[in-house]
Amino acid sequence: MNGDAPHILLVDDDARICALAGRYLTENGFRVTQARSAAEARDKLRFLDFDLMVLDVMMPGETGLALTGDLRAERTPSMPILLLTARDTPEDIIAGFEAGADDYLGKPFDPRVLTARIRAMLRRAQPPSLPPLPLQLGTAIFEPQRGELASASGRTRLTGAELALLSALAAHPHEALSREALATALGLDDVNERAIDVQVTRLRRKIEPDPREPRYLLTVRGKGYMLKPGA
């Protein structure tokens, strides 16, 4: 196996799913490490580097949602996370996005779809159309090539979805982008307006002094969202 191949952490307590998905991903050029619980995933993350995690939501003990939220808060804020879930109601999907997931896939799934989603997420993690220069957002500086926000209090790493969203908006400053356009930037197959709104809310928490009164990432009624950079 090519050591430069993307390294995927596959976390699911179902041995059959791990075996089938793991084999298919390996056959399609990925390196795959498996874990059967959140606790085992934490051990793997402590000693290995991964490009992306595929994580089951409903597992005994710590759930995938809880693990996602914890990783976003402390350990690996930028690693893309794809949630696998047998519960794919809008409320369940939104809960995944609010926890910090970048994408979701309902069970049962076609391994070809899983592979396509992973490739799309990895492309988002390295957006080809990043703005070339840093962008000022109040007291923070968006450094697109580093995928970070820099301020006097330190550096804040953006998730893959947050970086893709902010890059898309930064490429068209002072211009309203529709939710459809933002869904395309995020690599989503369909436009779930609430899912886009959740990602915007998460991004506002990082760039706005007061997310309840946004100054830089604005809602444009009837059109979508607009980035207004400046001091």
N, C-alpha and C positions, 0 to 999 in steps of 0.2 A: 504494500500500500504506500502511495506517495505521501511522504511526511509533510508536504505542503498542502495536502488536501484538507478542506474544512473539517474541523473536529466537532462532532455533534454529541451532546450528552442527552441520551434518551432515558427518560424516567417514567416508568409505569410499573405498577404492581402485577400486571397481567403478563405472565411469562410468554404466552403465545403472541401477544401484540409485540412485545420486545423482540422476539425471535424473528417474526415476519418483517417488521419494519426495519430492524437492524440489518437483516440480510439484504433487503432491497436497497437500503441506503448505501451499504458497503459495495454492492454491485454497481452502484451508480456514482462511485468515485468519492464517497465520504469516509472519513474515519469515524467510527461509532464506539462510544463507551456507554454501557448500560448501568442503570441503577434501579432498584425495585422499591425505593422509598425516598422520602424527602431527606431522612437522616443519612442514607447512603449517598444521595446526591451531594449533600453538604461535604461529606468526606472526599468525594471525587473533586469537588470544586476547590478544596483546600490544597490539593497537590497537583492538579492538572489544569491546563488552560483550554478553554473551549470557545469556539466561534459562535455557537448557538445551542440553546437547550430546548428540547421537545419535552413537555411536562404534562403528565396526566393531572386532571383537576381532582378527581375523587380517588383518594388513596387512604388506606388506614393510617391513623396517626395524623401527622401534619399534612394538610391538604396542599394541592398545587397552588391554590390561590394564596394561602398563607406564606408559602415558600417564595412565591413571586414577589409579594409585598415586602418581605424581609430582604430579599436580594436587592430590590430596587432601593430600599432605604439605606443599606449598609455596604453590601459586599461587591456586587457586580452590576452597577447601575446601567452599563452600556451594552451588556450581552443581550442579543435578541432572544426573546422567549416566545415559543409557540405553545399554546395550551391545547391539549386534547380533552374533549369533554363529550360525554353522552347527553349532557343537558345543554341544549343549544337554543333556549328561548332568548329573546332579546335581553331579558333581565340578567340571565347567566352570562351572556356575551359581554354586556356592559360591565358586570362585576369583574370579569377578567381584564378588561381594558383599564378599569379603575385601579386594579391591583398593580398594573404596570406591564401587562402582556403586550406584545407587539402584534400578535395575530392569534387566531384560534382555528381549530378544525374539529368538526363534529365526528363522533364515533357512530357507526363504523365508518372507516375512511378507506379510500383507494390509495395504496402506497405511491402511485404516480402523482396523485394530488398532493400528498405530503411532501414529496420530493420537489414538486414545482413551487410549493409555498416556501420551503426552506431556501431554494435558490433565489426567489424573489426577496426574501428577508435579508439574505446575505448581500444582495445587490444594494438594498436600501442602507445597509450598514456602512457601505462605502459609496455614497451617492456620487455619480459622475459629474453632476452639474452644480457642485458646491460654489457658492459665491467666492471669488478669489481673495477678497480682502476682509479683515475684521469689520464688524458692524457694531456701532454703539447703540445700546438699549438702556438709557439712563446711566446708572453707575456700573452697569455690567457691559462687557465686551463679548460679543459672539465671535468666536474664533472657529470658522467652519472647517478648516483643514484639520484642526485638533478635535473637533466635535465637542467643544467645551464652552462654558461661559466663565469669563474671568472677572473677578471683582476684588475689592479691597479685602473681603472676607475669605478669599480663596478661589479655587476652581471648582466648577460644578460640571460633572460629566453628563452629557445628554444620552438618552437611550436612542436606539436606532430609529424608532418611530418619531421621537422628538426631533432628532437631527434632520430627518427627511422632511418633516412638517415645517420646521423653521427655515430650512434651506429653500423649500418651495416658496414660502412667503417672502424670504429675503431676496429671492431672484426677481420679485415683482413688488418692490416697496411702494407703498401708497396706492396699491391697486388691490381691489377686492377679488379674492379667489373663491370660487364656488366650492361647496362641499364635494361635488363630483371631481373637480380638479385636485383637491386635496386627497381624496380617496385614491386617485391614480398615483399621486406622489407617495402615498403610503403603501402602495401595492395591494390594496384591497380589491377583491373581485366585484363586490357590490357596494353600493353607497348606503351605509347605515349611519344616518345623520347623528344619532346619539353617540355612536362610536367616535365620529370625528369630533363632536363636542367634548367628549371625555378627554381625548388627546389634547385638545386646545386648553382645556382646564388644567391638565397636568403641566403643560408647557408654561402657562401663565404663572403657576406657582413658582417657577424658576426664574422668570424674567421680569415679573411685575413687582414693584414695591408693595402694592395692595392688589391682589388678584381680583378682589371684588369690584375695584374701580380701575380697570385696565387702561394704561396710557400708551402702550406700544403694540399689543396684539388686540386689535379692535374688532368688534362684531359690526358688520354692515348689514343692516336689516334688509332681508329679501335677496341678498347677494352672496353672503358668506363671511369671510374673514380677511382682514387687511393688517399688514405689518407697517407700523409707523416708527421707523428708527429715529434716534436723536438723543440728545442729552436730557 
